Every structure is written in C-alpha cells, then in structure tokens.
C-alpha cells in the first residue's frame, strides 16, 4: 500500500456531516486503536469526538464533558474508550502516568491536541486533522494500512447508503458473529423503522487444506452474497419469514435487508422459552416437507446452485475435533493411528447416511439466528436469518442444531418434547421413516458437535476469540446424547480412549 493509499481526504459540508463521520469511525475502530485529533480551535475536534462517543454508546444524548481540566475521561462502552485532551499537559512524560498503554490493551484512545504528547503517542496511530474550508471542514486522515482499510470500508458503506436513498441515516453497531460478517442498525432520517445492513467483505483465498482447495470451498461456505439472497428469496416464496433484500452490492459485499424484529427465543436470563422452540420445530418440520429447487436465479447473470453437504465437507468439519480439540485437551497432536481410525469411523458413518432423507439445511438454526415475531401466525412467527451456508443434506442436521442449541442449554425434558413434536409432525405428513431419521439425527448431532468442539478452540487459539470456550461443556454433553444411539458406538469408544468426555471445561 502506497503512502497515498494510507491518506484519506474528505470535505464535511456542515456539523451533520461531522457527526456522520464520528458515527462511521465508531464502526471502523477496534481495540488497540489510537485516534489523534488535531486542528485549530473551533475546527471541530470536540464535535467529532462527541459524535464518536455517542455512536459507540448508542446514546444520542450521552453527556460528553470536555476533559480539558481532567485530561482524561473514560467511558465503559461496547469498546471502552478513553478521551484525552492534552491541551493542558505540562510534560509529555505524564502520559505514562495517565495509563495510555493500559487503555490500548483493552480499548480505544481518542486524543485531542496530540501535538502536546511529543513522541509519546503510539507510532501505529490514526492521525486525523480538521481544517476550516469555506463553510465546511476538510478532514485529512493518515493511518497504517489495516486501520486505513477499515476506515475506507466504513466510508464505502456510507456511500452505499447515500446512493440508495439513506443519505443522513444514523448507523449503529448491531452485532458481529464468529465469521467476518458484521451487522449494523440503520435508522433512516426522520423514520423510526430501522433496516439492517450486512457488512460482508470478500476475503482473500486462504491456504489449501484438501485437494488444493481452501477450507471455505471444501466446507461449501458462502463467500459472497449470492447464496444469502437466493435462499432468502426461496424461503419467502414458500411463506417463511426470511428478510427481504432491499439493496445489495455483490462485489463489495454490502446488503440492506429487512429488520424482522428484536425478540428471540430466550428469556431475560438467557434460558430457552419452550413455546418458541416448539414453534421453531414446527417451522422446521414444515420446511422439510417441501421440495426446494437446487438452482435459484439470483440475477440475470447469476444462478446459485445449492451445494451438497457431501463427504469432504462432513469430514473436514469433523476433523476440527482431531486438529484443534484433541491437541488442546491432551497437549499433543493426534497420532497417525488415531487419525486413521477417527477418519475411518466417519467414512462408515457417512456411508450410513446414504438412505437418509435429503433436503435443504439452513445449517445454523439455533437461538442467535431465530427471531420471534409474536404478532404473526404459523410459520411466520419464526424469523429465519443467517442461512447463507445452506446446503442439501440429511434433514436431521437442522433438527440437531435446534434441539441442541450451541449457545444455550436445552435440558432433557425440553429436548424430549421437541423431538416428540418433530416426529409427530413428520408422521402426520406421511411417508416418514422414523428409525432411519433417528439414526441420521445421531450421526448429524455427533458431526456437528465434533465440529463445534474443535471450532471453539480454533476461535480462541487462531482468531483470538476465547469467549466461545464457555460453550465447550455444553457441546460435549450434547455429544454424549448422540452417543446413546448404537450407530455411534465406534466414535463413542474412540473419544473415550482419547480422553474426550462431557466433564471437560
């Protein structure tokens, strides 16, 4: 990246534009970032800082006093922010006493009058200068390549909103997930009803893991927005509550979609609400009764072919337990004999799926991806999101994902009720092979939980996201439930010999 690529120049025509830039920066900055604001008195540094903090707090009325006399004001927000004003700093060495380094370990530093710090500020900082220009302001931003790329991305999203009729809209962070997608709440100016923005930038191709292919291609993970739009349209056509897609930039990976609501299937204490899970099971049973097209026209030039949940994908995911969980558990990589036996067991289990019912799998049908819509009826009470990785495979997979929710404990009484509901509904549709389905369910449950047991470790060790390890005991307990089926005896015995048990934490 050249020096020019690291410099961003913007003209802000008025105070509202300054506030919008503050919102955009609040979505671009991450833990460890230092934003140094410079400019003459009255150039807008405090206005920009105030807009940044209010956006980070999601509170347009947040009191943001000037830290001129206290030098630093700290805010415990989504990302902690410390707002420094160094105008009255008597000596740059005082910065160490103010805890600048400690702040950057867990949050963001926002610094006005950085000139007073001498050479004490981080070298990898973001320098933002405001200068009066006509009736507005000129902003010049210089930043290291990673931070500059994030800021450019936030500004590209702002341009996307402007181009599609959302000029001046308020942007707020909504959520991120275990992938590289992030979501924003977009509030059109003068309107109370929000829309959702999906930020899904294309990623460079990763290293080959099997037959010269990177992990996403082996596991058939969606790498652009076409699969999401295709599945959303098919679900909506069949009467399900999937979000309408209002605008999409396929190349940039930016989508504006319908807001299905804010209620989920968990109560205030994070516990499952039985009625809502039972309705979700009914929704799933109805989906499994339908015939879903394999090829879906998305645009005039693009047809999405729903991939198969095939042997390479199943084994690649199941291998996460072998490659990540087992070394984490035992402190040593699997032996060649262990690997060969484990993968042979999975080959046999996958062979036993050949006669299983095959249909659309949403792939992650659990609490984070279910919206409860109390004012609707039937299947439309259950809002479905995050289905871009949908495949065609054993229908039992989605039921395993739902009744063994990866993010919340489904106790045995509720589990039994949900399984009974599903089986009853499928029998009522006719032609349902319960015995074959239950075997498929046990295999798919084991496959999913082996994947998750490795994924939680990978998220911690490779991606720096240790919070997912809290799900490990639940995942292993769910795996033991799958082991109750006789078909899983070989895998159960292998895990016992490897020391993988439900009591792990």
Phi, psi and omega in degrees: 000130181280169178300324179295324180294334182274354181252134180237130179238130182226148171253126178254115189284337183201184182296325179297322178294324176297317179296321179295322177296321176300318177298317182296318179293326179296335177272342184266329187278151182228173177306134180097351180279141175240117180254113182259117183258121179233163182149164181292167173303133180083005182283344176114012181299313182293323178297316180295317179298319180296316179296321178299311183293320180292324176292319179296327179276348188054047183213098182295344180255012182303130177287121181238084180290151177290132178273026184304317184269326179276346182073318180223138175232125184254145182230126178270089187244192177311313164243126179302138180232135172246124184258112181257140168235110188264013184303322183259013179293125184278330181209135184298336179296342180293341181300323179298321179291333180280355174079034181301314182297319180296322179299317184290340177294331186227002184202203184241141174253131177243116191236119170266148183057055180294342179301334183283352184272356183061231179258024187270350180279156179300142179291327182271049183259172175256117178262123179235120180246135177248131177227139176294138180214108183060231178270002183233210182223146172256128179249130176238124183241128173238130185208155172302159188306313182297316180292321178298321180296319179294320180293317178299322179297315179298322179287327177295320177296320177300318178295321177301315178297316180300317184292336186250026172089015182243035179298132179081004181295149177274134181248137177221141175299134177252300180194161168239170176226188184291348178267200179262011176277149172223159185229144178235149167270128180246122180249103179302144183301126178082005180236145180272332184283121180272164167237167183250134175254128175259121180257107190225072183293145175295145182248150175295153181295132180277182181291153178291137179239340180201126178052036178077008183252144175285166185307311183302325181285324177292316182276001178060040177279141180295134181245359175209184190276349184302314180298322180299312182296318181299309183292322178301316181294318180296315180298316180296320179298331180267011173091005179275159179269083172249151185292138170291144178259114185275313181214146180211137170249100185295322182292317182277338183076049179232127180229142168251122185229166180295142173272113182278350180134179185243349181277146177242203182252011178246153178274185184297337179265008179078020180260150182294139175264109189307314182304319185286324174292321180295321176294325178294321176296319178297320177299316180294318179300322178293317178302319183287350177271352186262159174261117184257130179295144179279330182243124187236124178286119181260309174229177179301331185254355186230126173246128177267124176261118180292121183285163175276144169279083192266180183302311180302320180293314180298315182289323178300316179291316180297333179294342179301325176297319181291316188275333185240311185291313185297314176298323178296320182286314189260345183081007180216149178290159179295143175287165179299321179295318178299315181297313183299317181293316181300312182290329176293321176300317181290326175300317180293318180295321179293324175302324182287352178271357187300328181263010182282158176294132182243131177198190182294131173249123176285337168087325179224056181274085177213182195308320181295341187247019178237125178254128178270129185238086190296339183270000177261177179230160176060217183293342181283355172288342185252106178276133184248129177223172172060052184243020185295339180266019182302144179223176170256124182189194181299122183302336181300338182300312183293326177294321176298318180298324184280312186276351171237064185304123184295337186258352184210145182282124173260106182291163191299323181295318178290320177304312180298320179296316182295318178296317179297318178302311183298312182298320179297315180295320180291322176298322181296335179283339178091149174069030185258127180263095186295318183297314178295321180297316182294326175293316178299321179299314181298319180293316180291323175300313180296318180297315181294317183285330171295318177300310183295323180299328175277324182297318181301322179289318179298320178299323179287307190280321183268321189255359178068034180237077186289344185299336182288343180297340179297340180275353187299310181302320179296316181301316181289328175295317177299322179299322179295328176295318177300324182294350179292338179278138185299333180296337184267006183305315180298318179291321177302315181292320178299313180296323179297316179294328180279354179082020180263113185220167184291344183278359182293155175220000000 
